[in-house]
Amino acid sequence: MGAAPEGALSAERSADGTVAAPASSAPRLALYCEQLTKVYRGPRPVQALRGVSLQVAEGEFVALMGPSGSGKSTLLHILGGIDTPTSGRVVLDGIDLSTLDAEALTRLRRDRTGFVFQFFNLLPTLTVWENVDLPFALGAPHNGYRTERVRHNLARMGLLGYEHHTPQELSGGEQQRVAIARALVTRPAIVFADEPTGNLDYATSTEILHLLRTCAREYGQTIVLVTHSAAVAAYADRVLLVRDGQIHDEIVLGRREEHSATALIARLAELGL
């Protein structure tokens, strides 16, 4: 479990950092990493990650689950190019992040990833439309379909009619739907969600998780979600259990219509977690 895909270590790299996909009949990988470590320097150094390797298939919904301080958010930020590892490498949509300079990494995050956070991270002075359009305003390519993309994503999230509202005029669930619409507007290779329901009530959390599941099922989006909650992780196809900076185990749930956490909780109990 967690090993790099066959052939990944010997794959050829082009000058722009592109890594040739391993020759295999397996599903295309949206993301993989090899032996990631992260040490935060200081008077008392903290080793947040200890040799993490994992892979995520295109269109898969994966949850990184663990208690506070386990390293799961650090791992998410490194996978998404927000932070850099002390050692190891990440390959996202065929690009080895270690080959990119700061400017190229910023472009990759803008064009090929989407982020959804616990606190929404919407700009309060912008309208709903402007918040969703923001990646394009910052230069993301749209191939002439900028307006159509924004309108389509607002419709997908049930936000038509809210275009001219500001975030302060929306409920928490509506703000999170705006954040998801923004994360998806560039049609990224992968969407990273860091405790996206942490600030929401149960009913709204369920709505947001159904939306993320729909993105994976119906639109083929790859989702990597961080959570400490079994109820949230139960929506994923696969759960990676993070503890003490390592992947402790994985639980394959598969694609289900019923998202009860009962089976996941029972498996966690078997593992002593």
ChimeraX attribute file (.defattr): number of C-alpha atoms within 10 A of each C-alpha:
attribute: neighborCount
match mode: 1-to-1
recipient: residues
	/A:1	11
	/A:2	18
	/A:3	14
	/A:4	16
	/A:5	20
	/A:6	12
	/A:7	13
	/A:8	18
	/A:9	11
	/A:10	10
	/A:11	14
	/A:12	14
	/A:13	14
	/A:14	10
	/A:15	8
	/A:16	11
	/A:17	16
	/A:18	18
	/A:19	20
	/A:20	15
	/A:21	16
	/A:22	17
	/A:23	12
	/A:24	10
	/A:25	6
	/A:26	9
	/A:27	11
	/A:28	16
	/A:29	20
	/A:30	21
	/A:31	23
	/A:32	23
	/A:33	25
	/A:34	21
	/A:35	18
	/A:36	24
	/A:37	22
	/A:38	23
	/A:39	14
	/A:40	13
	/A:41	9
	/A:42	7
	/A:43	6
	/A:44	7
	/A:45	9
	/A:46	11
	/A:47	15
	/A:48	22
	/A:49	26
	/A:50	17
	/A:51	15
	/A:52	22
	/A:53	21
	/A:54	18
	/A:55	19
	/A:56	23
	/A:57	16
	/A:58	19
	/A:59	21
	/A:60	24
	/A:61	28
	/A:62	25
	/A:63	31
	/A:64	24
	/A:65	25
	/A:66	25
	/A:67	15
	/A:68	11
	/A:69	13
	/A:70	20
	/A:71	23
	/A:72	30
	/A:73	22
	/A:74	19
	/A:75	25
	/A:76	19
	/A:77	17
	/A:78	20
	/A:79	23
	/A:80	26
	/A:81	19
	/A:82	12
	/A:83	13
	/A:84	20
	/A:85	22
	/A:86	13
	/A:87	15
	/A:88	16
	/A:89	22
	/A:90	26
	/A:91	23
	/A:92	25
	/A:93	22
	/A:94	19
	/A:95	20
	/A:96	19
	/A:97	23
	/A:98	16
	/A:99	17
	/A:100	15
	/A:101	9
	/A:102	9
	/A:103	8
	/A:104	13
	/A:105	17
	/A:106	13
	/A:107	15
	/A:108	20
	/A:109	18
	/A:110	21
	/A:111	20
	/A:112	19
	/A:113	22
	/A:114	25
	/A:115	25
	/A:116	24
	/A:117	20
	/A:118	15
	/A:119	17
	/A:120	21
	/A:121	14
	/A:122	22
	/A:123	14
	/A:124	12
	/A:125	11
	/A:126	16
	/A:127	19
	/A:128	30
	/A:129	22
	/A:130	20
	/A:131	23
	/A:132	27
	/A:133	23
	/A:134	20
	/A:135	20
	/A:136	20
	/A:137	12
	/A:138	10
	/A:139	11
	/A:140	19
	/A:141	14
	/A:142	16
	/A:143	6
	/A:144	8
	/A:145	9
	/A:146	17
	/A:147	12
	/A:148	12
	/A:149	20
	/A:150	24
	/A:151	18
	/A:152	16
	/A:153	24
	/A:154	24
	/A:155	13
	/A:156	16
	/A:157	17
	/A:158	14
	/A:159	19
	/A:160	15
	/A:161	10
	/A:162	17
	/A:163	17
	/A:164	13
	/A:165	14
	/A:166	19
	/A:167	23
	/A:168	13
	/A:169	14
	/A:170	14
	/A:171	12
	/A:172	19
	/A:173	19
	/A:174	20
	/A:175	21
	/A:176	28
	/A:177	24
	/A:178	28
	/A:179	25
	/A:180	28
	/A:181	29
	/A:182	27
	/A:183	25
	/A:184	25
	/A:185	25
	/A:186	24
	/A:187	18
	/A:188	19
	/A:189	21
	/A:190	29
	/A:191	24
	/A:192	23
	/A:193	24
	/A:194	21
	/A:195	18
	/A:196	25
	/A:197	26
	/A:198	16
	/A:199	16
	/A:200	17
	/A:201	11
	/A:202	11
	/A:203	9
	/A:204	17
	/A:205	19
	/A:206	17
	/A:207	14
	/A:208	21
	/A:209	18
	/A:210	14
	/A:211	16
	/A:212	23
	/A:213	22
	/A:214	14
	/A:215	20
	/A:216	21
	/A:217	15
	/A:218	9
	/A:219	11
	/A:220	16
	/A:221	23
	/A:222	27
	/A:223	28
	/A:224	24
	/A:225	27
	/A:226	26
	/A:227	22
	/A:228	19
	/A:229	17
	/A:230	19
	/A:231	15
	/A:232	23
	/A:233	26
	/A:234	24
	/A:235	26
	/A:236	27
	/A:237	19
	/A:238	21
	/A:239	26
	/A:240	24
	/A:241	21
	/A:242	26
	/A:243	20
	/A:244	16
	/A:245	22
	/A:246	21
	/A:247	24
	/A:248	15
	/A:249	14
	/A:250	16
	/A:251	16
	/A:252	12
	/A:253	17
	/A:254	14
	/A:255	15
	/A:256	11
	/A:257	7
	/A:258	8
	/A:259	18
	/A:260	15
	/A:261	16
	/A:262	12
	/A:263	14
	/A:264	19
	/A:265	16
	/A:266	12
	/A:267	13
	/A:268	15
	/A:269	10
	/A:270	9
	/A:271	10
	/A:272	7
	/A:273	12
